[in-house]
Amino acid sequence: MNIRLFVAMCLVVPGLAAASSASDWKMKEMTPDLENLPSLQRGFRLYLNYCLGCHSLKYQRYGRTTSDLGIPRDIAVENLVFTGRKIGELMVSAMDPEQAKSWFGAPPPDLTMVARVRDPTWIYNYLTTFYVDTSRPFGVNNKVFPNVGMPHVMMDLQGLQFCTSPGGGNTDEAGDCELVTEEGGLYSAEDFDRAAYDIANFLFYTGEPSRLERHRLGVYVLLFLVVLYVLTFLLGREYSKEVH
Ligand code: HEC
């Protein structure tokens, strides 16, 4: 095959695949922040309460997560680890994948690595853009994942959003409407936004837990290099005294 044609195909084909599954929703940016331990801790707690029922984190242990996030062990055992589980265990959902598939049309995937496949910005937008669509089995649709099988699990926190076209009236066309909360939930709009951010931030952490450790180690490595530099400098000065 002509090499130029081959290169062009490599570039175009994945692009087409991505375009066909993507929605034209204008994403709101979010930047993950692993230094923000309170955010990661809140994200972890929300995940346990609202997501683990369906989505396992089967490459992640309770114990490792709580120590990475600076949560004292006794507090974790009392408040975070599900009844009947041990702190050293992997975080596996109790849901049976076969049954889940028949309930939702698709089994809820494991989310340990989801932030590597879908970036954290996608997850953040996904969590904030569930809106009422009575044609769907659970009565809701999603702006960044059209016709998703997942219900709006944080409805009690966010309330219900409607997709309202600028000229008035409801429309289900992706992209060309504004999401308006008509029936509020337990959280204010800002608090819900923060909750979605925290969960996306937490899933960014589970995607590569060693990133957190690297950040911490990096500081010590740099300090070590500074000390080494000073010592080498002083040693060099001693040597040059003897030469002259
Ligand atoms: C009642 C079960 C259930 C709960 C609870 C639930 N989900 Fe889901 N979720 C699903 C199902 C089912 C899918 C697959 C949807 C599909 O493919 O159409 C899904 C898909 C997803 C996806 C897309 C995965 C991918 O790459 O395709 C993400 C991200 C996600 N869920 C995040 C969450 C988060 C975060 C929470 C907690 C706030 C949560 N889910 C709670 C059932 C659930």
Boltz pocket constraint, residues with backbone or C-beta under 6 A from the ligand:
constraints:
  - pocket:
      binder: B
      contacts: [[A, 46], [A, 47], [A, 50], [A, 51], [A, 52], [A, 53], [A, 54], [A, 55], [A, 100], [A, 104], [A, 106], [A, 107], [A, 108], [A, 109], [A, 111], [A, 114], [A, 117], [A, 118], [A, 123], [A, 126], [A, 127], [A, 147], [A, 148], [A, 149], [A, 150], [A, 151], [A, 153], [A, 154], [A, 199]]
      max_distance: 6.0
